[in-house]
Amino acid sequence: MLRLSKKTDYALMAMKHLALQSATPTGPGAASAREIAEHYDIPIELLAKILQRLARRGLLTSHQGTRGGYSLARPATVISVADVIQAVDGPLTVTACSVHDTACGQYSKCNVRDPLWRIKDRILTSLAACSLDEIATDAPLIGAAPELQPVTLSRRARE
């Protein structure tokens, strides 16, 4: 099961907050770590570290001073969900092994390693295709392949 870490959840929440700030003509475009943490009940120390990491990775810009805080370093339309995930958690993985992990006793005989790596590449491609702007505006996936469209399941009553 692919599961985002709590740090990534917080990072996406903060990035969406900043995207919404920059989208309003009267909005300041920047917000402090404390402001975001208080708004979403996120521990300030943890959020501060996450925001610093996002700034080091070039997704946020840090502003000093009384009107300081963080703002998006690029437009929300060009920041992908994959960018945020990888900035916070590092490379996306779906298996314990990696391309360079030949220490695994099953590495040379494993018959699912390559297919699982291809699945990881598909997941990463999907995450890279979803922009922060889509998350901030809750926009539907435009032009997404049918297999990427949300699926609604319903139960029929027994007869």
BAFI-3210 file (N, C-alpha, C; in Angstrom, 3 decimals, decimal comma, padded with zeros to 6 digits):
// residues 159
n [1|2|3|4|5|6|7|8|9|10|11|12|13|14|15|16|17|18|19|20|21|22|23|24|25|26|27|28|29|30|31|32|33|34|35|36|37|38|39|40|41|42|43|44|45|46|47|48|49|50|51|52|53|54|55|56|57|58|59|60|61|62|63|64|65|66|67|68|69|70|71|72|73|74|75|76|77|78|79|80|81|82|83|84|85|86|87|88|89|90|91|92|93|94|95|96|97|98|99|100|101|102|103|104|105|106|107|108|109|110|111|112|113|114|115|116|117|118|119|120|121|122|123|124|125|126|127|128|129|130|131|132|133|134|135|136|137|138|139|140|141|142|143|144|145|146|147|148|149|150|151|152|153|154|155|156|157|158|159]
n.u [000,842|000,601|001,539|001,467|003,757|003,279|004,686|004,789|002,056|001,629|003,360|002,130|-000,284|000,621|001,803|-000,434|-001,858|-000,135|-000,233|-002,877|-002,783|-001,102|-002,669|-004,689|-005,487|-005,257|-004,041|-001,273|000,615|002,663|003,358|003,836|005,581|004,481|001,894|000,741|000,990|-000,633|-003,093|-003,710|-003,369|-000,811|002,211|004,468|007,319|007,874|006,631|008,150|010,643|009,931|009,149|011,584|013,054|011,636|012,206|014,993|015,039|014,154|011,453|010,076|010,375|012,143|011,425|012,790|012,281|009,742|007,448|007,920|008,270|007,128|006,922|005,687|008,181|007,963|005,397|002,247|001,276|003,426|004,634|004,791|002,960|004,635|007,102|006,910|006,562|008,983|010,795|010,375|010,317|012,225|013,376|010,727|009,648|008,596|009,298|011,502|014,004|016,434|017,677|020,405|020,796|022,277|022,814|020,805|019,682|017,969|018,209|019,360|017,649|015,091|011,826|009,927|010,924|011,643|009,068|007,753|009,302|008,589|005,927|006,270|007,400|005,181|003,435|004,914|004,957|002,242|001,925|003,653|002,280|000,222|-000,472|000,362|-001,403|-003,719|-004,390|-004,793|-006,983|-008,786|-009,237|-010,499|-008,918|-007,798|-008,024|-007,016|-006,115|-008,558|-008,118|-006,989|-008,904|-011,080|-012,807|-016,085|-017,766|-020,612|-023,034|-025,331|-028,607|-029,526|-031,569]
n.v [-001,172|002,138|004,804|008,021|009,846|011,374|013,728|014,425|014,784|017,073|018,830|019,046|020,198|022,684|023,699|023,896|025,808|028,017|028,253|029,008|031,447|032,917|033,033|034,846|038,206|040,183|038,874|038,140|036,423|035,257|033,318|032,705|030,069|029,587|030,706|028,978|026,506|026,906|027,310|024,806|023,057|021,828|020,567|023,104|022,975|020,735|021,449|023,702|022,550|021,017|023,014|024,341|022,347|022,147|024,664|024,478|022,664|024,189|024,718|026,486|029,914|031,660|034,361|036,943|038,952|041,230|040,954|038,540|035,079|032,267|031,640|030,460|029,292|028,982|029,162|027,674|026,026|024,750|023,252|020,037|017,329|015,185|016,505|017,688|015,458|014,060|015,977|016,017|013,316|011,984|009,833|008,112|004,904|001,527|-000,944|-002,884|-003,191|-001,555|000,005|-000,132|-002,001|-004,675|-006,347|-007,867|-011,147|-012,281|-010,827|-011,431|-013,419|-012,568|-012,278|-010,318|-007,822|-005,988|-005,565|-004,343|-002,055|-000,757|-000,250|001,533|003,633|004,375|005,278|007,441|009,018|009,679|011,158|013,233|014,435|015,709|018,830|021,315|023,390|022,094|020,700|022,800|024,108|022,135|021,000|018,919|016,002|016,808|015,527|013,123|009,704|007,077|005,076|006,507|008,123|009,049|006,473|005,466|003,490|001,524|-000,144|-002,669|-003,278|-006,316|-008,704]
n.w [000,000|-000,889|001,022|002,265|004,281|007,535|007,651|004,946|004,473|006,079|004,756|002,229|003,033|003,991|001,660|000,004|001,444|001,134|-001,636|-002,006|-000,672|-002,363|-004,581|-004,241|-005,002|-003,025|-001,036|001,170|000,154|001,482|004,398|007,850|009,579|012,068|011,800|009,852|011,175|013,450|012,223|011,162|013,244|013,611|014,922|015,740|015,724|014,163|011,727|011,074|010,494|008,269|006,436|006,153|004,891|002,484|001,486|001,173|-000,919|-002,967|-003,368|-001,804|-000,780|001,637|003,751|005,622|008,608|009,980|008,445|007,459|006,438|004,598|001,104|-002,061|-004,260|-006,925|-009,467|-008,548|-010,487|-011,618|-009,704|-008,603|-007,029|-006,695|-006,524|-003,985|-002,278|-002,708|-001,864|000,857|001,812|000,334|-002,368|-004,044|-003,179|-003,712|-003,085|-000,978|-002,012|-004,104|-007,103|-006,756|-004,779|-004,382|-002,369|-001,405|-000,912|-002,745|-005,038|-007,648|-008,497|-008,280|-009,440|-009,583|-009,193|-011,346|-012,644|-010,433|-010,123|-012,466|-011,913|-009,795|-011,254|-012,799|-010,812|-009,834|-012,144|-012,319|-009,944|-010,529|-012,550|-011,317|-010,228|-007,731|-007,923|-008,841|-006,543|-004,785|-005,888|-006,031|-008,476|-011,114|-012,541|-015,509|-018,709|-017,917|-018,053|-018,388|-016,456|-014,438|-013,459|-010,764|-009,027|-008,381|-006,166|-005,550|-003,560|-004,302|-003,201|-001,650|-003,234]
ca.u [000,000|001,316|001,041|002,295|004,105|002,629|005,449|004,339|000,713|001,794|003,985|001,109|-001,223|001,282|001,977|-001,758|-002,135|000,657|-000,755|-004,108|-002,357|-000,543|-003,683|-005,591|-004,817|-004,986|-003,342|000,129|001,479|003,591|002,795|004,852|005,425|003,558|000,541|000,270|000,890|-001,808|-004,290|-003,996|-003,025|000,404|003,285|005,269|008,711|007,882|006,324|009,295|011,644|009,409|009,222|013,001|013,445|011,030|012,965|016,290|014,808|013,773|010,013|009,644|011,322|012,048|011,542|013,109|011,708|008,444|006,472|008,575|007,545|007,438|006,053|006,067|009,314|007,521|003,931|001,650|001,021|004,632|005,095|003,986|002,849|005,862|008,156|006,736|006,825|010,407|011,521|010,198|010,604|013,236|012,848|009,587|009,954|007,486|009,909|012,627|015,252|016,576|018,509|021,781|020,806|022,591|023,094|019,657|019,928|017,074|018,360|019,594|016,581|013,785|011,064|008,961|011,624|011,493|007,670|007,438|009,945|007,773|004,743|006,730|007,546|003,835|002,937|005,661|004,470|000,928|002,133|004,310|001,287|-000,727|000,181|-000,103|-002,565|-004,875|-004,739|-005,277|-008,286|-009,579|-009,604|-010,491|-007,810|-008,203|-007,315|-006,415|-006,526|-009,692|-007,672|-006,562|-010,070|-011,611|-013,807|-017,125|-018,357|-021,855|-023,541|-026,734|-029,349|-029,821|-032,973]
ca.v [000,000|003,405|005,656|009,201|010,064|012,517|014,907|014,788|015,352|018,440|019,625|019,337|021,146|023,992|024,158|024,316|027,072|029,065|028,416|029,795|032,810|033,614|033,117|035,973|039,474|040,959|038,028|038,499|035,532|034,597|032,993|032,208|028,684|029,628|030,938|027,742|025,474|027,185|027,167|023,388|022,270|021,053|020,972|024,161|022,557|019,815|022,197|024,559|021,701|020,647|024,200|024,572|021,342|022,556|025,830|023,987|021,969|025,170|024,815|027,661|030,989|032,129|035,811|037,358|040,224|041,224|040,443|037,370|033,822|031,442|031,743|029,524|029,743|028,899|029,109|026,404|025,199|024,007|022,434|018,809|016,578|014,391|017,398|017,865|014,172|013,744|016,957|015,697|011,918|011,389|009,116|007,223|003,486|000,615|-002,199|-002,707|-003,138|-000,443|-000,309|-000,365|-002,901|-006,046|-007,115|-008,743|-012,521|-012,625|-009,833|-012,010|-014,368|-011,954|-012,188|-009,221|-006,555|-005,083|-005,095|-003,417|-000,779|-000,105|000,261|002,735|004,689|004,829|006,059|008,698|009,792|010,223|012,204|014,357|015,070|016,437|020,055|021,929|024,187|021,191|020,406|024,035|024,479|020,913|020,809|017,524|015,613|017,078|014,723|011,933|008,426|006,528|004,311|007,441|008,845|008,498|005,435|005,465|002,172|001,512|-001,488|-002,915|-003,965|-007,710|-008,923]
ca.w [000,000|-000,920|002,087|002,473|005,676|008,167|007,233|003,603|004,644|006,575|003,697|001,225|003,632|004,024|000,282|-000,468|002,136|000,478|-002,997|-001,892|-000,292|-003,524|-005,632|-004,019|-005,320|-001,821|-000,072|001,349|-000,611|002,399|005,705|008,778|010,021|013,211|011,273|009,211|012,215|014,270|011,394|010,903|014,441|013,332|015,840|015,119|015,520|013,029|010,511|010,754|009,834|006,949|005,583|005,853|003,895|001,215|001,017|000,681|-002,182|-003,973|-003,562|-001,056|-000,531|003,011|003,875|006,989|009,047|010,641|007,478|006,882|006,341|003,431|-000,067|-003,111|-005,061|-008,321|-009,523|-008,118|-011,669|-012,015|-008,573|-008,604|-005,783|-006,624|-006,038|-002,538|-001,628|-002,767|-001,054|002,270|002,142|-000,527|-003,532|-003,857|-003,328|-003,435|-002,649|-000,065|-002,776|-005,029|-008,265|-006,314|-003,636|-004,783|-001,154|-001,156|-001,327|-003,851|-006,091|-008,975|-008,832|-008,055|-010,679|-009,518|-008,977|-012,492|-012,753|-009,342|-010,431|-013,492|-011,202|-009,084|-012,252|-013,157|-009,672|-009,831|-013,282|-011,940|-008,935|-011,199|-013,414|-010,472|-009,753|-006,485|-008,295|-008,858|-005,154|-004,164|-006,431|-006,092|-009,876|-011,543|-013,405|-016,884|-019,691|-017,308|-018,620|-017,625|-015,290|-013,394|-012,977|-009,518|-009,199|-007,364|-005,989|-004,779|-003,286|-004,616|-002,134|-001,983|-003,595]
c.u [000,890|000,696|002,009|002,574|003,342|003,363|005,002|002,933|000,815|002,395|002,953|000,074|-000,634|001,437|000,635|-002,130|-001,406|000,195|-002,025|-003,791|-001,885|-001,567|-004,620|-004,854|-004,461|-004,216|-001,875|001,071|002,469|002,868|003,918|004,562|004,412|002,109|-000,037|000,043|-000,360|-003,102|-004,691|-003,673|-001,873|001,456|004,257|006,697|008,816|007,618|007,488|010,380|011,211|009,523|010,663|013,486|012,882|011,756|014,332|016,166|014,288|012,284|009,420|010,764|011,076|012,293|011,769|012,378|010,326|007,335|007,024|007,691|008,009|006,442|006,540|007,210|008,979|005,996|003,417|001,389|002,239|005,269|004,194|003,936|004,109|007,022|008,108|007,082|008,314|011,246|011,488|010,700|011,710|012,589|011,708|010,034|008,695|008,000|011,075|013,942|015,273|017,487|019,920|021,892|021,038|022,911|021,956|019,957|019,082|017,287|018,490|018,465|015,190|013,043|009,995|009,622|011,388|010,039|007,285|008,101|009,155|006,494|005,113|006,864|006,183|003,246|003,604|005,216|003,120|001,062|002,783|003,325|000,272|-000,020|-000,401|-001,350|-003,830|-005,337|-005,356|-006,672|-009,245|-010,078|-009,591|-009,279|-008,257|-007,359|-006,665|-006,956|-007,654|-009,256|-007,189|-007,733|-010,542|-012,729|-014,803|-017,743|-019,629|-022,298|-024,996|-027,377|-029,624|-031,301|-033,499]
c.v [001,238|004,300|006,821|009,355|011,274|013,807|015,376|015,360|016,814|019,348|020,005|020,329|022,564|024,559|024,616|025,657|028,223|029,303|029,251|031,244|033,580|033,785|034,300|037,278|040,291|040,157|038,381|037,617|034,791|034,337|032,449|030,753|028,627|029,796|029,657|026,657|025,675|026,966|025,703|022,473|021,299|021,490|021,934|023,718|021,649|020,567|023,086|023,763|021,311|021,821|024,529|023,599|021,706|023,767|025,405|023,299|022,907|025,283|026,030|028,679|031,476|033,634|036,157|038,648|040,076|040,723|039,201|036,149|033,060|031,735|030,742|030,113|029,756|028,914|027,715|025,473|024,371|023,233|021,207|018,192|015,731|015,236|017,510|016,572|013,884|014,733|016,576|014,298|011,277|010,623|008,175|005,779|002,671|-000,748|-001,888|-002,592|-001,909|-000,880|-000,706|-001,376|-004,345|-006,912|-008,077|-010,137|-012,955|-011,764|-010,465|-012,936|-013,764|-011,778|-011,085|-007,849|-005,574|-004,645|-004,113|-002,066|-000,026|000,475|001,536|003,900|005,242|005,700|007,426|009,604|010,427|011,349|013,438|015,115|015,889|017,653|020,508|022,780|023,326|020,874|021,643|024,406|023,300|020,649|019,332|017,258|015,767|016,231|013,481|010,692|007,853|005,762|005,212|008,252|008,233|007,497|005,529|004,079|002,308|000,077|-001,566|-003,606|-005,403|-007,879|-010,155]
c.w [000,000|000,130|002,276|003,962|006,212|007,775|005,851|003,646|005,066|005,505|002,639|001,758|003,615|002,609|-000,300|000,160|001,434|-000,956|-002,978|-001,521|-001,520|-004,636|-005,461|-004,283|-004,084|-000,779|000,009|000,535|000,253|003,714|006,572|009,122|011,160|012,740|010,671|010,259|013,059|013,493|011,231|012,088|014,180|014,341|015,133|014,812|014,301|011,732|010,101|010,031|008,428|005,986|005,215|004,783|002,518|000,622|000,471|-000,672|-003,274|-004,246|-002,857|-001,001|000,889|003,036|005,337|007,329|009,620|009,720|006,778|006,860|005,127|002,325|-001,099|-003,932|-006,550|-008,329|-009,159|-009,295|-012,078|-010,864|-008,527|-007,213|-005,605|-006,107|-004,518|-001,802|-001,586|-001,972|000,418|002,612|001,305|-001,663|-003,168|-004,083|-003,058|-002,994|-001,723|-000,831|-003,674|-006,166|-007,838|-005,184|-004,064|-003,578|-000,819|-001,699|-002,510|-005,092|-007,483|-009,424|-008,760|-009,386|-010,665|-009,361|-010,129|-012,702|-011,651|-009,553|-011,498|-012,870|-010,446|-010,057|-012,680|-012,045|-009,663|-010,977|-012,966|-010,933|-009,552|-012,090|-012,624|-009,869|-008,418|-006,756|-008,330|-007,441|-004,505|-004,650|-006,464|-007,502|-010,237|-012,430|-014,852|-017,819|-019,118|-017,987|-017,775|-016,386|-014,156|-012,842|-011,664|-009,822|-008,050|-007,329|-005,189|-004,599|-003,675|-003,439|-002,579|-002,264|-002,924]
res [m|l|r|l|s|k|k|t|d|y|a|l|m|a|m|k|h|l|a|l|q|s|a|t|p|t|g|p|g|a|a|s|a|r|e|i|a|e|h|y|d|i|p|i|e|l|l|a|k|i|l|q|r|l|a|r|r|g|l|l|t|s|h|q|g|t|r|g|g|y|s|l|a|r|p|a|t|v|i|s|v|a|d|v|i|q|a|v|d|g|p|l|t|v|t|a|c|s|v|h|d|t|a|c|g|q|y|s|k|c|n|v|r|d|p|l|w|r|i|k|d|r|i|l|t|s|l|a|a|c|s|l|d|e|i|a|t|d|a|p|l|i|g|a|a|p|e|l|q|p|v|t|l|s|r|r|a|r|e]
***
